[in-house]
Amino acid sequence: MRLSYLLLPALWLLATAPAEAAPPRGATSCTGCHPRSATSGPVPTLTGRPADDIITQMNAFKTGERQSTVMVRIAKGFSDEEIRALADWFANGANARPAQPAPQPQPAQP
């Protein structure tokens, strides 16, 4: 009985926590190259870009209007609905938490 008094508040907190959107299918294909935040590298971030811009560029890659060694092949693998889901997800800040790497053990201090 006492255990239920301890678990009840914890369950209530979990139930009231804001839900984060799960990444749509294929999002890891994007985030493997496109960083989640702005960098000075050659591959731009998609996070926060307008969905219509992402859709336009993906369709240009898909039809061959815009050439790229990698993106042409990747874009052809997505349906229009999947492209829309990815674009909406990135436009809304790609709000699912990225997977956290496992903590690395620290060497012992002498």
C-alpha positions as CSV (number, residue, x, y, z in Angstrom):
1,M,0.0,0.0,0.0
2,R,2.8,2.4,0.9
3,L,4.5,1.7,-2.4
4,S,1.4,2.9,-4.3
5,Y,1.6,6.2,-2.4
6,L,5.1,6.6,-3.8
7,L,4.4,5.5,-7.3
8,L,1.2,7.5,-7.8
9,P,2.9,10.9,-7.9
10,A,5.6,9.6,-10.2
11,L,3.0,8.2,-12.6
12,W,1.1,11.5,-12.5
13,L,4.3,13.4,-13.5
14,L,4.9,11.1,-16.4
15,A,1.3,11.4,-17.6
16,T,1.5,15.2,-17.5
17,A,4.9,15.6,-19.2
18,P,4.7,17.1,-22.7
19,A,4.8,14.5,-25.4
20,E,7.5,14.9,-28.0
21,A,6.8,13.9,-31.6
22,A,8.6,10.8,-32.8
23,P,10.7,11.4,-35.8
24,P,9.0,10.3,-39.0
25,R,10.4,7.3,-41.0
26,G,13.6,8.2,-42.7
27,A,14.6,11.1,-40.4
28,T,17.8,9.3,-39.5
29,S,18.7,9.3,-43.2
30,C,18.6,13.1,-43.0
31,T,20.2,13.7,-39.6
32,G,23.1,11.4,-40.5
33,C,24.5,14.2,-42.7
34,H,22.4,17.3,-41.9
35,P,23.3,18.7,-38.5
36,R,20.6,19.4,-36.0
37,S,21.9,22.9,-35.4
38,A,23.6,25.5,-37.6
39,T,27.3,24.8,-38.4
40,S,29.8,26.2,-40.9
41,G,30.0,22.9,-42.7
42,P,29.0,22.1,-46.3
43,V,25.8,20.3,-45.4
44,P,23.1,22.8,-44.1
45,T,20.8,22.1,-41.2
46,L,17.2,21.4,-42.0
47,T,15.9,22.2,-38.5
48,G,13.6,25.3,-38.5
49,R,13.6,25.6,-42.3
50,P,10.1,26.2,-43.8
51,A,8.4,22.9,-44.8
52,D,7.6,24.2,-48.3
53,D,11.3,24.9,-48.9
54,I,12.3,21.4,-47.9
55,I,9.6,19.9,-50.0
56,T,10.6,22.0,-53.0
57,Q,14.2,21.0,-52.7
58,M,13.4,17.3,-52.1
59,N,11.2,17.2,-55.2
60,A,13.9,18.9,-57.3
61,F,16.3,16.2,-56.2
62,K,13.7,13.5,-56.8
63,T,12.9,14.7,-60.4
64,G,16.6,15.3,-61.2
65,E,16.0,19.0,-61.6
66,R,18.7,19.6,-58.9
67,Q,21.7,17.3,-59.2
68,S,23.6,15.8,-56.3
69,T,25.5,12.5,-56.0
70,V,23.8,11.5,-52.8
71,M,20.5,13.4,-52.5
72,V,19.1,12.3,-55.9
73,R,19.2,8.7,-54.7
74,I,17.9,9.5,-51.2
75,A,15.0,11.6,-52.4
76,K,13.8,9.0,-54.9
77,G,13.3,6.6,-51.9
78,F,10.6,8.8,-50.3
79,S,6.9,9.1,-51.2
80,D,5.3,12.6,-51.3
81,E,3.6,11.8,-48.0
82,E,6.9,10.9,-46.4
83,I,8.6,14.0,-47.7
84,R,5.8,16.1,-46.3
85,A,6.1,14.4,-42.9
86,L,9.9,15.0,-42.8
87,A,9.5,18.6,-43.9
88,D,6.9,19.3,-41.2
89,W,9.0,17.6,-38.6
90,F,12.1,19.6,-39.4
91,A,10.1,22.8,-39.8
92,N,8.8,22.3,-36.3
93,G,12.3,22.1,-34.9
94,A,12.8,18.3,-35.2
95,N,11.5,18.2,-31.6
96,A,12.2,14.6,-30.8
97,R,15.2,14.1,-28.6
98,P,18.2,12.7,-30.3
99,A,19.5,9.4,-29.0
100,Q,22.0,10.0,-26.2
101,P,25.3,8.2,-26.5
102,A,26.2,5.9,-23.7
103,P,28.4,7.5,-21.1
104,Q,32.0,6.5,-21.4
105,P,33.9,5.3,-18.4
106,Q,36.5,7.7,-17.1
107,P,40.0,6.4,-16.4
108,A,40.9,6.1,-12.8
109,Q,42.7,9.0,-11.3
110,P,46.0,8.1,-9.4
